[in-house]
Structure formats: C-alpha cells, structure tokens
C-alpha cells in the first residue's frame, strides 16, 4: 500500500484530492488545522467508499508543530513512508498592498509558502532513500500572472512555483517527480465571497471549476503513469491564460 499526506485535506480541493486518491487504494493522512467536524465528515466519506484514511491535526505554518507531527507519523509507519505528498493547505488575506497589515502578509506567507518548505524537506528524505516519490503542489493562477489585491497570496504561490521547478531538478534522478497544479476559479469555501456571475464572464468556459476536476489531474500526476512529468506547472482554469 502507498501512503499519501494531503495538507488542508478536509475541505474544498484538498477534500476532493483525499477522496480521489483513496479511491485508488492509497492510504490517506488528512491534515487539517481547526475544523474537527469537517475533517470527520471527510474521513467518514472515504471510509464509506471503501478507502482507508486517518486524520492528522497540526498547523502547517508552525515549524515545531509540523516537525513533531511528522515525526510521530513516521514512527507510526515504521518501515513504510509517505510516497505521495500533496501540499495543498492555504489561506487568503486579500487587500490592496497599501492597506495590507504585517499579519496579513506573514500569515499568508507562513501558511502557503513556508509550510511547503517545512513539510517537503522532512518527507523528502525517505523518498530519496527509497528512490520513489510524488510531490504535487497546489498553487494558483495568482502565482503565475498576479492578482490585484492579492500581493501576499500571489507572492506565496509564485514562490512555490519557483521551488517546484528547482526541486524537480534536484531529485529527478532519484525517481521523484515534483509538479504544481494551478487552479483558476474553483467552487470552494475560498471563493464563496466572489461574485461568481460576474467572474464567469471572464472565463472562456463560462463557469467555475469543480474540486473533483482538480483532483483528477492530481491523481494522474500521483500515479506511475506520470513518471516522466516533472517540473511542470499545469493550469486548470477553464481557458484563462
């Protein structure tokens, strides 16, 4: 059995990814921070569909908490390891930069960018030793083209895009792939405050995407069939360039 860790895996895109990978027979560790009720719902849904999963609660933006949680996780796995890592956890604190507070900036950078470093560095060691691994980072169109009112979010996602390209070259010879998926407007909790009817006019497909559509792409990148795809940033945006 393969083991996967999905950060921010209890809701939205993370939930869809957790469910999809579990359907492929992968044991899923679902990371979340606060919402116990939603995490339990996701866990129950996976189990009802015949999958296997476990909740792992920690704050990805806290390096000490993250290191302790991952150490406990590795001890539990004994001779097994996390072969598939989905860095999905993220938050938004949108504002024009002139009005943005230090906390607005730091919270987004810590949760969206620094967490990638804390988690990936720790889990990469076993992937290198075992010479097998899939790292898939969920970024955003904001990290590719920038979005006004999201300088913090755009900077964080652009940072992960750069790290994806660099790390993929470091570990390709160890049979580890590193890719990023850049969703556009996806119907989740993070987009409920947006004017969907107006934004749809800007999308060639004329609709928001579904979390399950992102999960399908992630599932393929996590599979053996994607072994020659690495260092790529793949948009799933309904045609937004």
Buried (B, 14 or more C-beta within 10 A) or exposed (E): EBBBBBBBBBBBBBBBBBBBBBBBEBBBBBBBBEBEEBBBBBBEBBEEEEBEBEBBBBBBBBBEBBBEBBEEBBEEBEEBBBBBBBBBBBBBBBBEEEEBEEEBBBBBBBBBBBBBBBBBBBBBEBBBEBEBBBBBBBBBBBBBEBBEBBBBBBBBBBBBBEBBBEBBEEBBEBBBBBBBBBBBBBBBEBBEEEEEEEBBEEBEEEEBBBBBBBBBBBBBBBBEEBEEBBBBBBBBBBEBE
